Amino acid sequence: MEIGCPLCNGLIDFSQPCAVCGSGMEDSGMLEDYYGPYSPYGNIEFYEPDEELQTTGVAACVHLFACPKCGYDKRISFPEVTL
């Protein structure tokens, strides 16, 4: 069995309102891809999932969501699922 991110694999639709202006935020992709081709080999702590998922030991994919209107951004973790 293979596991993967439900958002990366198109299994879910996700929307998040901006905490600052209320506009719809856009998925900017996996956080590790956002910072460059060698970023997956960098500091792993930067890409760790939310504390809630860290305590359960569930593998997660961290995405960067950004507001196109005001520029606010937020990391959101998605627990990996069986594909």
Secondary structure, 3 states (H helix, E strand, C coil): CCEECCCCCCCCCCCCECCCCCCECEEEEEHHHHCCCCHHHCCHHHHCCCHHHHHHCCCEEEEEEECCCCCCEEEEEEECEEC
